[in-house]
């Protein structure tokens, strides 16, 4: 409307229709977006397995005072949690209606 330098009902209707079309397309795409639930469940399973290993190593250390564990599961769990967090945020943003 600013570029046309006019304020007519035709221009207002045109702009409202453009907004309506844009919102409709966005909602349709939002409903079509595939869910990431399967990948999130897989990340959950991996993190639970890693925490199981971590806790077993802690228990073994407390019982026997043996320290031969390299601790790689800690950093791997952190990396997987970061990936899962980003995927969960993206999944929530992509699915406004769910």
QUIGI-V216178 format. One record per helix or strand of 3 or more residues. SS is the DSSP state (~ for helix, > for strand). FROM is the first residue (numbers start at 0). TO is the last residue. If there is no record, write none. Layout:
BEGIN
ss = {SS:SS}
from = {FROM:FROM}
to = {TO:TO}
END
This chain:
BEGIN
ss = {~:~:~}
from = {8:36:71}
to = {31:63:93}
END
